[in-house]
Amino acid sequence: MRVMTFNIFEGGDSPLSNRMYRRDIIARIIRDARPDIVALQECTNWDEADQKILHEFEEQVGMTALLAVTDGFPVALLVRPEYGILHADALTDGFWHGILDVVVADANNETTRFINAHLHPNDPLKKGEEVGMLLGRYKEGGRTVILGDMNSLSHLDNLDISNLSEETRARHVFGGEIDYSVSRAMEEAGFLDVYALLHDGDPVPTIPTAAAEESKFTPVRLDYIYVTSDLRSTLASIEVVRTADSDTASDHYPLLLDIADGPTNGQA
């Protein structure tokens, strides 16, 4: 199973580095990567006109899409037709954006739960509340993947506060210290940060991209894929997708995970 998470920046249809329309590039990135599951954040305006943009994008990538409409930016989950969708739900109350909670089954009827999350962009206290509600959706005992734009830094990335820009500090420093409340809460709940696990403390930033050339934010990881421990032995690889297309498609790079059919002992 191949899984992608991608914040596409304002629906893929707003100015970024002198380019207005970016959805075709986003669709090409997905087609080239051939993921089975894609979590998208910032699907702005995709709910309008009976979800016209969403349905057009489904055709572009050959996948079935589910959309959670929120007070902030909508989030979507795309699923290949080979997978059955057993359950879908959204949680938006109390969230700046929201989460989309979907259970799928493969051809062998193996079920996996995917929770696509887009957390608060700056307020550490609010983010802490949101991750608490997110984890409240998780019920132990099932294969679960939590993925998305967590808008937070990880205690596993060996960050130095003195290297953070003023803009990054404004969002991620609280009480004079880097706020790691989200990554620690995920760890305490038993979830594995797949990128940190397979890359042994060598983080590759997911923002900003080359298209966000005027960004004042420090290059860091904000996008994550977390899994329950029962998936650890099947983790084959995870990479930040850095290509000519992903340089221009958004201000975030996609993150791509491969889950093997058989055990890999957690080795890339």
N, C-alpha and C positions, 0 to 999 in steps of 0.2 A: 504494500500500500504506500502510495506517495501522497504527502500532505504539504500544502502550501499555506502560508499566511502572508497577507499583502495589504498594507494601507495604501490606497490608490490616490489619495489627496483630492478631496472635494469632487468625488464622482468621476474623476478623469476628464473633466470638462470645465477647466478653469485655468487661468494663466499660470504658467510655470516655465521660467527660463525662455520667454518669448514664444512658447508653444501653448495654444489654447486647448485643442482637442487631442486627448491622449488615450482614449478608450481603445482605439485600434492597436496601439502599442501594448497596452495592458493585456488585451486579448491574445496578442501574438506571444507574449511572455508565457502566458498560461498554456497555450497550445504547444509551444516548444518544450515546456517542462513536462507536460502530460501528467499532471497530478490527478489523483482520484478524488481528493477533497481539497477545496480551496476556501479559506476564510478571508473575506474581504472586509476592510473597515473604510469608513468615509464614503459610503455609496450615496452621496448627496444627490437628491432629486430623483433617485431611481424608483421611488414609490409613486411619482406623479403620472397622470394619464393612464390609470390602471396598470402601473408598473411597466410602462412601455420600454424604458431603457433596460430594465432588468430582463425582460423577455428577449429583447434584441441581443443582449450580451449572452444569454443562454445559447442562442443560435450560433453566435460567433465562436464559442468555446466548446459547444457540444455537450453541455452539462445541464443538470436540473438545479435551479436556484431557489433558495428560500431567503426571505428578507424580513428583518426586524426593524420596524419603523419606530424611531425614538424621538425624544425631544431634542437630541443632539444630531449626530450623523448616523444614518442607518447602517446596520451591519448585515452582511449576507454570507450564506454558506452555499457553495456549489458542489454538487455530487455527480459523479459519473453515472450513467444509466445502468451500469452493471451492478451498482449497489442499491439496495432497497432502503428507503427511508421509513423507519418504524415509528419515529416520534419526533415532534418538533415543537418547541415552545420558546417564548421570548420573555426576558425580564428587563423592564425599562424603569419601573418605579424606583426612585431613589438613586438612579444613575444619571450621570451627565450625558453619556451615550447609551450603552446598554449591552446585553449579551443575548446570543442566540444559542439555544441548547437543542442539539439534534442527535438522535441515535440512528446509526446506519448498520446494515448487515451486508456481509460479502456473500459470494456464491456458496460458501460453506456454512452460511448462517452464523458466522462469527460476528458478534455485535461489538461496536465501538461507539462510545459517546464523545461527541465533539462540542465543546463550549467555546464559541467565538466571543472574545471579550474586547471591549475598547474602553479603557478606564479613563478617569478624570485627567485632564491635561496638566494640571499644576498643583492643586491643593492636596498636600500629603494626608491631611486628616480625612478628606473626602475619599481619597484613593483607598485609605485603610478601611473605611466603611464599605466601599464598593467591593473590595476583594473579600471582605467578610461575607457579604451577600452572595458573591460568586461561589465561594467555597461552600456556602450553605446549600447550594444546588447539588453539590457532589454527594453521592451516596457510595460509601465504600463497597467494594466487591465487584465492580465492573471496570473493564478497560475504558479509560477516560483520557482524552486529550484536551487540554485547555490551551488555547492559542490566541494570539492577536497582538494588538498594540496596547501594551500594559502602561505606557507612558511613565515608566519607572526604571530606575537603575538597579543593578544587581550587586549584592554583596560578594558574588563570586567573580567579579570582574577586576578586582584589584585597582580600583579607581583612587586617584589622588585628588582631593578636593581643591588643591591649589592649581590643578590643571583645567578646572572647569571654567568655562566662560561665565560672564555675569548673567547672561540670559539662562544658561543651564542651571546655575546656582539658584536663580529665582524660582525655578520650578522644582528642583530636586534637593535643595538643602533646607533643613528644618532644625531650628535650635542650634545652628552652627555645625551640624553634621549632615552627611549625605543620608537622605531618607531611603532606607532599604526595607521598609515595612512590607511591601508587596512580595519581594523575592523571599524574604524570611517567612512570611505567612504561607506561601506556597510550599516551601521546604518543610515547615512544621506540619503541614497537612499531608506530607508524604509524597508530594509531587517532585519529579525530577526535571530540572532544567536541561533539556537535551543538548543544546548547543554547548553549555558549560561542561557537561559530562563528557561529550565526545571530542571536545577541543581543549580540554585540560587547562582552563584558565587563560586561554588566548583569545580574547573577544575580538570579533570583527564588527564594526559599527553597522547598524541598520539604518541610521540617519546621520547626516544628510546625504543625499545623492549629489551627483555632479550637477543635476538640474537645479538644485537649491543652492546655487553658487553664492547667493547673498545671505545665506543663513548665518546667524551669529551663534548657533548652538554648537557645543562641543560634539564631535563624532562619538556616539555611544550606541549601545544596544538599547532599544526601546521595544522591540518586537521579539516575542518569545513563543516557544512551543514547550509546554510542560506535559508530562505523561505520568500515569500511575506506575508504580514499581513493577506490576505484572507485565509491562511492556518492555522492561529494560533489556531483557535478553534478545529482543527482536530489533533493537535499534541499529540500523545499518549505517546511516550517514545523515548529516545535516549540514547545509551550507547556506550562506548568504548569496543570493543570486546576483552577481555583478557582471552585467553584460552591457553592450552599447544600448540595448533597449531599456534595461532597468536603470541606466544612468539618466534617462530622459522621461521615464513614464510617471514618476512620482517623486516626492521628497523622501520616501522610505524605500529601501530595498526589500524584495520578497525574501522569505525564509523558506527553505525546502527540505523536508524530512522524508527519508525512506525508511519504512518499517518492513523488515524481511518476513517472509512466510515462516522461516525457521529461526531458531536461536542464533544470535551472533555474539553472545556474551558481552554485549554493550560496546563492541569495538567497531570503530569506523572502517 
